[in-house]
Amino acid sequence: MGLLHHKLISGGSGTHRIMFLHGFPLNGKSWAAQESLIDSVESILIPDLPGFGLSKGTDNAMSIDLMVDALFDLMDHLGWKSCVWAGLSMGGYITLRAYERDPSRFDAMALIDTKSAPDNDVGRIGRSDGIRGLRMNGMEAFASGFVNKVLHPQSDQSLRDHILSIILENDQAALEHALIAMAARTDTTDAVKNCSVPIRFFVGEGDTLTPPDVMQTMQDLASGSRMVTVAGAGHLMPMEKSDEFNQAFRKFVAEL
Ligand code: MLT
């Protein structure tokens, strides 16, 4: 697969290293508004997950575990023994699986608009519908359907256009492989229950994919954790309400 393409911002005045993992079907550019958090942390690492953005090379099958392998390789390459993992949606699925495999790589985790439960049968069948739609109607139709589904109804057109342009930078094959990877993912609820590093949950109040009540159920399992709910945002909350998210994230990091 090769080393993941990534953006590394170093030299911040804080003490923590943060790795932001993007959701499906985005890429690392979706964290642009979080780069300013370098004023509160030591380093920010933003990979393009396998197949997405400039991390090419998904000619072969993909799974959440293979994505974790790629992230562990990247951390080893950079000499990062541990960091704060911050995963949005698919990035959260990866974060929780990575924690199950090697908790020593974690200083803390931020779970953003995500869940620990696997797909049920309806969800799995929906993944095939997604691939069929991609093949029949192409990337643009898929991307606009996704954006309409995930954003808060009040989000403005420029944000919609920006997210569409990020999605359209990706290869269709990457999306197809990631859909199968997400359909095949395991239940990581035990990782939430047994987590021994600080967890903070973040959710957009209007997230319909991983809604606040689903995240609340997870938060109830994680002793000592807290949840931040951001009004006026949907599933891509850190992009939709970046100032509110960044402020809450700074607070989280300051408390570590
Ligand atoms: C994401 O935002 O990463 C996806 O919507 C997650 C999913 O489809 O399960």
py3Dmol code that shows the C-alpha trace and the ligand (Angstrom):
import py3Dmol

protein = """\
ATOM      1  CA  MET A   1       0.000   0.000   0.000  1.00  0.00           C
ATOM      2  CA  GLY A   2       2.950   2.338   0.695  1.00  0.00           C
ATOM      3  CA  LEU A   3       3.205   5.107   3.239  1.00  0.00           C
ATOM      4  CA  LEU A   4       0.015   7.136   3.578  1.00  0.00           C
ATOM      5  CA  HIS A   5       0.073  10.646   2.193  1.00  0.00           C
ATOM      6  CA  HIS A   6      -0.185  13.001   5.138  1.00  0.00           C
ATOM      7  CA  LYS A   7       0.123  16.564   6.334  1.00  0.00           C
ATOM      8  CA  LEU A   8       2.234  17.072   9.449  1.00  0.00           C
ATOM      9  CA  ILE A   9       2.141  20.412  11.236  1.00  0.00           C
ATOM     10  CA  SER A  10       4.718  20.688  14.016  1.00  0.00           C
ATOM     11  CA  GLY A  11       6.156  23.272  16.371  1.00  0.00           C
ATOM     12  CA  GLY A  12       2.992  24.108  18.277  1.00  0.00           C
ATOM     13  CA  SER A  13       3.141  25.434  21.794  1.00  0.00           C
ATOM     14  CA  GLY A  14       1.175  22.607  23.446  1.00  0.00           C
ATOM     15  CA  THR A  15       2.343  19.174  24.529  1.00  0.00           C
ATOM     16  CA  HIS A  16       0.034  16.773  22.702  1.00  0.00           C
ATOM     17  CA  ARG A  17       0.281  15.125  19.321  1.00  0.00           C
ATOM     18  CA  ILE A  18      -3.047  14.817  17.538  1.00  0.00           C
ATOM     19  CA  MET A  19      -3.961  12.607  14.587  1.00  0.00           C
ATOM     20  CA  PHE A  20      -7.177  13.572  12.792  1.00  0.00           C
ATOM     21  CA  LEU A  21      -8.849  10.796  10.778  1.00  0.00           C
ATOM     22  CA  HIS A  22     -11.341  11.879   8.150  1.00  0.00           C
ATOM     23  CA  GLY A  23     -14.727  10.368   7.422  1.00  0.00           C
ATOM     24  CA  PHE A  24     -16.037   8.672   4.299  1.00  0.00           C
ATOM     25  CA  PRO A  25     -15.963   9.772   1.438  1.00  0.00           C
ATOM     26  CA  LEU A  26     -13.729  12.742   2.290  1.00  0.00           C
ATOM     27  CA  ASN A  27      -9.975  13.133   2.601  1.00  0.00           C
ATOM     28  CA  GLY A  28      -7.498  14.955   4.830  1.00  0.00           C
ATOM     29  CA  LYS A  29      -8.483  18.346   3.403  1.00  0.00           C
ATOM     30  CA  SER A  30     -11.686  18.114   5.391  1.00  0.00           C
ATOM     31  CA  TRP A  31      -9.637  19.009   8.510  1.00  0.00           C
ATOM     32  CA  ALA A  32      -8.346  22.328   7.111  1.00  0.00           C
ATOM     33  CA  ALA A  33     -10.215  24.326   9.760  1.00  0.00           C
ATOM     34  CA  GLN A  34      -8.563  22.272  12.510  1.00  0.00           C
ATOM     35  CA  GLU A  35      -5.013  23.191  11.465  1.00  0.00           C
ATOM     36  CA  SER A  36      -5.294  26.341  13.592  1.00  0.00           C
ATOM     37  CA  LEU A  37      -5.397  24.075  16.664  1.00  0.00           C
ATOM     38  CA  ILE A  38      -1.607  24.007  16.413  1.00  0.00           C
ATOM     39  CA  ASP A  39      -1.744  26.953  18.841  1.00  0.00           C
ATOM     40  CA  SER A  40      -2.774  24.485  21.563  1.00  0.00           C
ATOM     41  CA  VAL A  41      -0.983  21.231  20.695  1.00  0.00           C
ATOM     42  CA  GLU A  42       2.525  20.123  19.768  1.00  0.00           C
ATOM     43  CA  SER A  43       1.802  18.512  16.379  1.00  0.00           C
ATOM     44  CA  ILE A  44      -1.104  17.738  14.094  1.00  0.00           C
ATOM     45  CA  LEU A  45      -1.019  14.780  11.729  1.00  0.00           C
ATOM     46  CA  ILE A  46      -3.659  14.551   9.017  1.00  0.00           C
ATOM     47  CA  PRO A  47      -3.393  11.438   6.845  1.00  0.00           C
ATOM     48  CA  ASP A  48      -5.352  10.703   3.722  1.00  0.00           C
ATOM     49  CA  LEU A  49      -6.780   7.278   4.556  1.00  0.00           C
ATOM     50  CA  PRO A  50      -5.937   4.404   2.157  1.00  0.00           C
ATOM     51  CA  GLY A  51      -7.199   5.173  -1.342  1.00  0.00           C
ATOM     52  CA  PHE A  52      -8.418   8.672  -0.462  1.00  0.00           C
ATOM     53  CA  GLY A  53      -6.884  11.997  -1.470  1.00  0.00           C
ATOM     54  CA  LEU A  54      -3.270  11.440  -2.431  1.00  0.00           C
ATOM     55  CA  SER A  55      -2.996   8.062  -0.685  1.00  0.00           C
ATOM     56  CA  LYS A  56      -3.510   6.107  -3.855  1.00  0.00           C
ATOM     57  CA  GLY A  57      -3.296   2.399  -4.348  1.00  0.00           C
ATOM     58  CA  THR A  58      -6.542   0.700  -3.472  1.00  0.00           C
ATOM     59  CA  ASP A  59      -6.480  -1.686  -6.394  1.00  0.00           C
ATOM     60  CA  ASN A  60      -6.987  -4.453  -3.898  1.00  0.00           C
ATOM     61  CA  ALA A  61      -9.539  -5.153  -1.198  1.00  0.00           C
ATOM     62  CA  MET A  62      -9.701  -2.878   1.855  1.00  0.00           C
ATOM     63  CA  SER A  63     -10.777  -3.375   5.464  1.00  0.00           C
ATOM     64  CA  ILE A  64     -10.811  -1.327   8.653  1.00  0.00           C
ATOM     65  CA  ASP A  65      -7.939  -3.494   9.920  1.00  0.00           C
ATOM     66  CA  LEU A  66      -5.846  -2.769   6.816  1.00  0.00           C
ATOM     67  CA  MET A  67      -6.482   0.949   7.397  1.00  0.00           C
ATOM     68  CA  VAL A  68      -5.263   0.511  10.984  1.00  0.00           C
ATOM     69  CA  ASP A  69      -2.121  -1.242   9.661  1.00  0.00           C
ATOM     70  CA  ALA A  70      -1.446   1.758   7.419  1.00  0.00           C
ATOM     71  CA  LEU A  71      -1.818   4.200  10.334  1.00  0.00           C
ATOM     72  CA  PHE A  72       0.446   2.158  12.616  1.00  0.00           C
ATOM     73  CA  ASP A  73       3.041   2.140   9.802  1.00  0.00           C
ATOM     74  CA  LEU A  74       2.730   5.920   9.495  1.00  0.00           C
ATOM     75  CA  MET A  75       3.170   6.437  13.248  1.00  0.00           C
ATOM     76  CA  ASP A  76       6.222   4.153  13.218  1.00  0.00           C
ATOM     77  CA  HIS A  77       7.668   6.019  10.253  1.00  0.00           C
ATOM     78  CA  LEU A  78       7.296   9.332  12.113  1.00  0.00           C
ATOM     79  CA  GLY A  79       8.578   7.882  15.381  1.00  0.00           C
ATOM     80  CA  TRP A  80       5.256   8.563  17.117  1.00  0.00           C
ATOM     81  CA  LYS A  81       4.848   6.006  19.905  1.00  0.00           C
ATOM     82  CA  SER A  82       1.440   7.394  20.890  1.00  0.00           C
ATOM     83  CA  CYS A  83      -0.886  10.314  20.217  1.00  0.00           C
ATOM     84  CA  VAL A  84      -4.429  11.577  20.665  1.00  0.00           C
ATOM     85  CA  TRP A  85      -6.564   9.910  17.994  1.00  0.00           C
ATOM     86  CA  ALA A  86      -9.471  12.012  16.724  1.00  0.00           C
ATOM     87  CA  GLY A  87     -11.745  10.177  14.297  1.00  0.00           C
ATOM     88  CA  LEU A  88     -14.846  11.387  12.523  1.00  0.00           C
ATOM     89  CA  SER A  89     -17.365   8.700  11.567  1.00  0.00           C
ATOM     90  CA  MET A  90     -15.322   6.173   9.497  1.00  0.00           C
ATOM     91  CA  GLY A  91     -12.277   7.688  11.191  1.00  0.00           C
ATOM     92  CA  GLY A  92     -13.919   6.782  14.505  1.00  0.00           C
ATOM     93  CA  TYR A  93     -14.503   3.186  13.389  1.00  0.00           C
ATOM     94  CA  ILE A  94     -10.786   2.997  12.640  1.00  0.00           C
ATOM     95  CA  THR A  95      -9.844   4.670  15.933  1.00  0.00           C
ATOM     96  CA  LEU A  96     -11.801   2.170  18.019  1.00  0.00           C
ATOM     97  CA  ARG A  97     -10.408  -0.836  16.156  1.00  0.00           C
ATOM     98  CA  ALA A  98      -6.879   0.566  16.511  1.00  0.00           C
ATOM     99  CA  TYR A  99      -7.440   0.907  20.258  1.00  0.00           C
ATOM    100  CA  GLU A 100      -8.539  -2.727  20.482  1.00  0.00           C
ATOM    101  CA  ARG A 101      -5.369  -3.780  18.711  1.00  0.00           C
ATOM    102  CA  ASP A 102      -2.834  -1.584  20.494  1.00  0.00           C
ATOM    103  CA  PRO A 103      -3.944   0.719  23.332  1.00  0.00           C
ATOM    104  CA  SER A 104      -0.323   1.721  23.961  1.00  0.00           C
ATOM    105  CA  ARG A 105      -0.532   3.937  20.870  1.00  0.00           C
ATOM    106  CA  PHE A 106      -3.183   6.121  22.522  1.00  0.00           C
ATOM    107  CA  ASP A 107      -2.863   9.125  24.852  1.00  0.00           C
ATOM    108  CA  ALA A 108      -6.589   9.853  24.492  1.00  0.00           C
ATOM    109  CA  MET A 109      -9.320   9.663  21.884  1.00  0.00           C
ATOM    110  CA  ALA A 110     -11.918  12.004  20.427  1.00  0.00           C
ATOM    111  CA  LEU A 111     -14.882  10.212  18.877  1.00  0.00           C
ATOM    112  CA  ILE A 112     -16.693  12.568  16.545  1.00  0.00           C
ATOM    113  CA  ASP A 113     -20.062  11.799  14.904  1.00  0.00           C
ATOM    114  CA  THR A 114     -19.342   8.086  14.975  1.00  0.00           C
ATOM    115  CA  LYS A 115     -20.440   4.836  16.585  1.00  0.00           C
ATOM    116  CA  SER A 116     -19.043   1.548  17.820  1.00  0.00           C
ATOM    117  CA  ALA A 117     -21.831  -0.724  16.542  1.00  0.00           C
ATOM    118  CA  PRO A 118     -21.307  -2.537  13.233  1.00  0.00           C
ATOM    119  CA  ASP A 119     -23.723  -2.289  10.307  1.00  0.00           C
ATOM    120  CA  ASN A 120     -26.913  -4.296  10.662  1.00  0.00           C
ATOM    121  CA  ASP A 121     -28.241  -6.186   7.636  1.00  0.00           C
ATOM    122  CA  VAL A 122     -30.156  -3.166   6.335  1.00  0.00           C
ATOM    123  CA  GLY A 123     -26.976  -1.125   6.568  1.00  0.00           C
ATOM    124  CA  ARG A 124     -24.925  -3.783   4.793  1.00  0.00           C
ATOM    125  CA  ILE A 125     -27.405  -4.018   1.953  1.00  0.00           C
ATOM    126  CA  GLY A 126     -27.310  -0.204   1.770  1.00  0.00           C
ATOM    127  CA  ARG A 127     -23.537  -0.374   1.144  1.00  0.00           C
ATOM    128  CA  SER A 128     -24.177  -2.448  -1.987  1.00  0.00           C
ATOM    129  CA  ASP A 129     -26.858   0.036  -3.043  1.00  0.00           C
ATOM    130  CA  GLY A 130     -24.205   2.734  -2.658  1.00  0.00           C
ATOM    131  CA  ILE A 131     -21.761   0.892  -4.911  1.00  0.00           C
ATOM    132  CA  ARG A 132     -24.483   0.192  -7.444  1.00  0.00           C
ATOM    133  CA  GLY A 133     -25.417   3.893  -7.414  1.00  0.00           C
ATOM    134  CA  LEU A 134     -21.791   4.902  -7.898  1.00  0.00           C
ATOM    135  CA  ARG A 135     -21.440   2.573 -10.889  1.00  0.00           C
ATOM    136  CA  MET A 136     -24.732   3.584 -12.473  1.00  0.00           C
ATOM    137  CA  ASN A 137     -24.798   7.314 -11.766  1.00  0.00           C
ATOM    138  CA  GLY A 138     -21.174   8.262 -11.128  1.00  0.00           C
ATOM    139  CA  MET A 139     -19.307  10.210  -8.477  1.00  0.00           C
ATOM    140  CA  GLU A 140     -21.117  13.531  -8.804  1.00  0.00           C
ATOM    141  CA  ALA A 141     -24.545  12.075  -8.136  1.00  0.00           C
ATOM    142  CA  PHE A 142     -23.170  10.031  -5.247  1.00  0.00           C
ATOM    143  CA  ALA A 143     -21.394  13.046  -3.762  1.00  0.00           C
ATOM    144  CA  SER A 144     -24.418  15.333  -3.928  1.00  0.00           C
ATOM    145  CA  GLY A 145     -26.657  12.630  -2.428  1.00  0.00           C
ATOM    146  CA  PHE A 146     -24.169  12.218   0.413  1.00  0.00           C
ATOM    147  CA  VAL A 147     -23.882  15.944   1.081  1.00  0.00           C
ATOM    148  CA  ASN A 148     -27.662  16.351   1.151  1.00  0.00           C
ATOM    149  CA  LYS A 149     -27.917  13.493   3.635  1.00  0.00           C
ATOM    150  CA  VAL A 150     -25.206  14.547   6.071  1.00  0.00           C
ATOM    151  CA  LEU A 151     -25.236  18.326   6.321  1.00  0.00           C
ATOM    152  CA  HIS A 152     -27.502  20.365   8.525  1.00  0.00           C
ATOM    153  CA  PRO A 153     -30.337  21.823   6.406  1.00  0.00           C
ATOM    154  CA  GLN A 154     -29.137  25.332   7.243  1.00  0.00           C
ATOM    155  CA  SER A 155     -25.573  24.846   6.016  1.00  0.00           C
ATOM    156  CA  ASP A 156     -24.610  27.307   3.338  1.00  0.00           C
ATOM    157  CA  GLN A 157     -23.944  26.623  -0.314  1.00  0.00           C
ATOM    158  CA  SER A 158     -20.237  27.408  -0.148  1.00  0.00           C
ATOM    159  CA  LEU A 159     -19.703  24.676   2.451  1.00  0.00           C
ATOM    160  CA  ARG A 160     -21.718  22.227   0.325  1.00  0.00           C
ATOM    161  CA  ASP A 161     -19.619  23.085  -2.734  1.00  0.00           C
ATOM    162  CA  HIS A 162     -16.405  22.758  -0.763  1.00  0.00           C
ATOM    163  CA  ILE A 163     -17.335  19.305   0.530  1.00  0.00           C
ATOM    164  CA  LEU A 164     -18.423  18.208  -2.943  1.00  0.00           C
ATOM    165  CA  SER A 165     -15.069  19.270  -4.352  1.00  0.00           C
ATOM    166  CA  ILE A 166     -13.214  17.276  -1.682  1.00  0.00           C
ATOM    167  CA  ILE A 167     -15.270  14.157  -2.421  1.00  0.00           C
ATOM    168  CA  LEU A 168     -14.689  14.498  -6.163  1.00  0.00           C
ATOM    169  CA  GLU A 169     -10.906  14.510  -5.653  1.00  0.00           C
ATOM    170  CA  ASN A 170     -11.145  10.873  -4.579  1.00  0.00           C
ATOM    171  CA  ASP A 171     -11.084   7.816  -6.814  1.00  0.00           C
ATOM    172  CA  GLN A 172     -14.328   5.940  -7.199  1.00  0.00           C
ATOM    173  CA  ALA A 173     -12.481   2.689  -6.427  1.00  0.00           C
ATOM    174  CA  ALA A 174     -11.512   4.049  -3.009  1.00  0.00           C
ATOM    175  CA  LEU A 175     -15.150   4.754  -2.199  1.00  0.00           C
ATOM    176  CA  GLU A 176     -16.242   1.294  -3.310  1.00  0.00           C
ATOM    177  CA  HIS A 177     -13.524  -0.392  -1.271  1.00  0.00           C
ATOM    178  CA  ALA A 178     -14.288   1.702   1.802  1.00  0.00           C
ATOM    179  CA  LEU A 179     -18.011   0.900   1.565  1.00  0.00           C
ATOM    180  CA  ILE A 180     -17.206  -2.812   1.707  1.00  0.00           C
ATOM    181  CA  ALA A 181     -14.691  -2.208   4.515  1.00  0.00           C
ATOM    182  CA  MET A 182     -17.336  -0.384   6.573  1.00  0.00           C
ATOM    183  CA  ALA A 183     -19.938  -3.098   5.884  1.00  0.00           C
ATOM    184  CA  ALA A 184     -17.495  -5.714   7.179  1.00  0.00           C
ATOM    185  CA  ARG A 185     -16.402  -3.840  10.285  1.00  0.00           C
ATOM    186  CA  THR A 186     -16.632  -5.439  13.693  1.00  0.00           C
ATOM    187  CA  ASP A 187     -18.400  -4.282  16.859  1.00  0.00           C
ATOM    188  CA  THR A 188     -15.963  -2.177  18.887  1.00  0.00           C
ATOM    189  CA  THR A 189     -18.291  -1.398  21.802  1.00  0.00           C
ATOM    190  CA  ASP A 190     -15.977  -3.261  24.202  1.00  0.00           C
ATOM    191  CA  ALA A 191     -13.216  -0.821  23.296  1.00  0.00           C
ATOM    192  CA  VAL A 192     -15.452   2.024  24.496  1.00  0.00           C
ATOM    193  CA  LYS A 193     -16.406   0.141  27.678  1.00  0.00           C
ATOM    194  CA  ASN A 194     -12.881  -0.882  28.574  1.00  0.00           C
ATOM    195  CA  CYS A 195     -11.048   2.201  27.413  1.00  0.00           C
ATOM    196  CA  SER A 196      -8.439   3.345  29.927  1.00  0.00           C
ATOM    197  CA  VAL A 197      -7.459   6.608  28.228  1.00  0.00           C
ATOM    198  CA  PRO A 198      -9.607   9.784  28.296  1.00  0.00           C
ATOM    199  CA  ILE A 199     -12.407   9.824  25.705  1.00  0.00           C
ATOM    200  CA  ARG A 200     -14.400  12.830  24.616  1.00  0.00           C
ATOM    201  CA  PHE A 201     -17.458  12.475  22.383  1.00  0.00           C
ATOM    202  CA  PHE A 202     -18.430  15.230  19.958  1.00  0.00           C
ATOM    203  CA  VAL A 203     -21.660  15.275  17.957  1.00  0.00           C
ATOM    204  CA  GLY A 204     -23.643  17.620  15.748  1.00  0.00           C
ATOM    205  CA  GLU A 205     -27.099  18.115  17.223  1.00  0.00           C
ATOM    206  CA  GLY A 206     -28.659  17.473  13.803  1.00  0.00           C
ATOM    207  CA  ASP A 207     -26.526  14.449  12.871  1.00  0.00           C
ATOM    208  CA  THR A 208     -28.958  11.913  11.415  1.00  0.00           C
ATOM    209  CA  LEU A 209     -26.356   9.206  10.630  1.00  0.00           C
ATOM    210  CA  THR A 210     -24.827   8.928  14.097  1.00  0.00           C
ATOM    211  CA  PRO A 211     -27.327  10.961  16.127  1.00  0.00           C
ATOM    212  CA  PRO A 212     -26.800  12.329  19.636  1.00  0.00           C
ATOM    213  CA  ASP A 213     -28.813   9.491  21.258  1.00  0.00           C
ATOM    214  CA  VAL A 214     -26.548   6.863  19.665  1.00  0.00           C
ATOM    215  CA  MET A 215     -23.484   8.709  20.869  1.00  0.00           C
ATOM    216  CA  GLN A 216     -25.070   9.182  24.294  1.00  0.00           C
ATOM    217  CA  THR A 217     -25.414   5.403  24.614  1.00  0.00           C
ATOM    218  CA  MET A 218     -21.698   5.051  23.930  1.00  0.00           C
ATOM    219  CA  GLN A 219     -20.816   7.840  26.314  1.00  0.00           C
ATOM    220  CA  ASP A 220     -22.812   6.151  29.079  1.00  0.00           C
ATOM    221  CA  LEU A 221     -20.506   3.135  28.709  1.00  0.00           C
ATOM    222  CA  ALA A 222     -17.286   5.126  28.966  1.00  0.00           C
ATOM    223  CA  SER A 223     -16.784   6.028  32.589  1.00  0.00           C
ATOM    224  CA  GLY A 224     -15.392   9.494  33.217  1.00  0.00           C
ATOM    225  CA  SER A 225     -16.035  10.613  29.624  1.00  0.00           C
ATOM    226  CA  ARG A 226     -17.982  13.666  28.511  1.00  0.00           C
ATOM    227  CA  MET A 227     -19.949  14.568  25.397  1.00  0.00           C
ATOM    228  CA  VAL A 228     -20.087  17.861  23.552  1.00  0.00           C
ATOM    229  CA  THR A 229     -23.187  18.513  21.419  1.00  0.00           C
ATOM    230  CA  VAL A 230     -22.904  21.294  18.865  1.00  0.00           C
ATOM    231  CA  ALA A 231     -26.093  23.038  17.729  1.00  0.00           C
ATOM    232  CA  GLY A 232     -26.788  23.864  14.093  1.00  0.00           C
ATOM    233  CA  ALA A 233     -24.538  21.084  12.761  1.00  0.00           C
ATOM    234  CA  GLY A 234     -25.088  17.702  11.141  1.00  0.00           C
ATOM    235  CA  HIS A 235     -22.789  14.722  10.599  1.00  0.00           C
ATOM    236  CA  LEU A 236     -19.774  16.757   9.438  1.00  0.00           C
ATOM    237  CA  MET A 237     -19.861  18.954  12.522  1.00  0.00           C
ATOM    238  CA  PRO A 238     -16.141  19.963  12.640  1.00  0.00           C
ATOM    239  CA  MET A 239     -16.490  21.378   9.105  1.00  0.00           C
ATOM    240  CA  GLU A 240     -19.959  22.830   9.653  1.00  0.00           C
ATOM    241  CA  LYS A 241     -19.237  24.532  12.977  1.00  0.00           C
ATOM    242  CA  SER A 242     -15.469  24.644  13.055  1.00  0.00           C
ATOM    243  CA  ASP A 243     -15.142  27.458  15.609  1.00  0.00           C
ATOM    244  CA  GLU A 244     -17.401  25.689  18.087  1.00  0.00           C
ATOM    245  CA  PHE A 245     -15.651  22.363  17.520  1.00  0.00           C
ATOM    246  CA  ASN A 246     -12.178  23.869  17.827  1.00  0.00           C
ATOM    247  CA  GLN A 247     -13.075  25.634  21.048  1.00  0.00           C
ATOM    248  CA  ALA A 248     -14.410  22.394  22.548  1.00  0.00           C
ATOM    249  CA  PHE A 249     -11.393  20.458  21.277  1.00  0.00           C
ATOM    250  CA  ARG A 250      -8.954  22.962  22.833  1.00  0.00           C
ATOM    251  CA  LYS A 251     -10.744  22.472  26.148  1.00  0.00           C
ATOM    252  CA  PHE A 252     -10.489  18.697  25.810  1.00  0.00           C
ATOM    253  CA  VAL A 253      -6.758  18.844  25.111  1.00  0.00           C
ATOM    254  CA  ALA A 254      -6.163  21.344  27.933  1.00  0.00           C
ATOM    255  CA  GLU A 255      -7.742  18.912  30.369  1.00  0.00           C
ATOM    256  CA  LEU A 256      -5.536  15.950  29.396  1.00  0.00           C
TER     257      LEU A 256
END
"""
ligand_1 = """\
9
MLT
C -18.689 8.677 7.322
O -19.050 9.850 7.490
O -17.525 8.319 7.522
C -19.702 7.689 6.827
O -20.900 8.303 6.593
C -19.840 6.569 7.797
C -20.747 5.476 7.335
O -21.219 5.518 6.197
O -20.975 4.549 8.118
"""
view = py3Dmol.view(width=600, height=400)
view.addModel(protein, "pdb")
view.setStyle({"model": 0}, {"cartoon": {"style": "trace"}})
view.addModel(ligand_1, "xyz")
view.setStyle({"model": 1}, {"stick": {}})
view.zoomTo()
view.show()
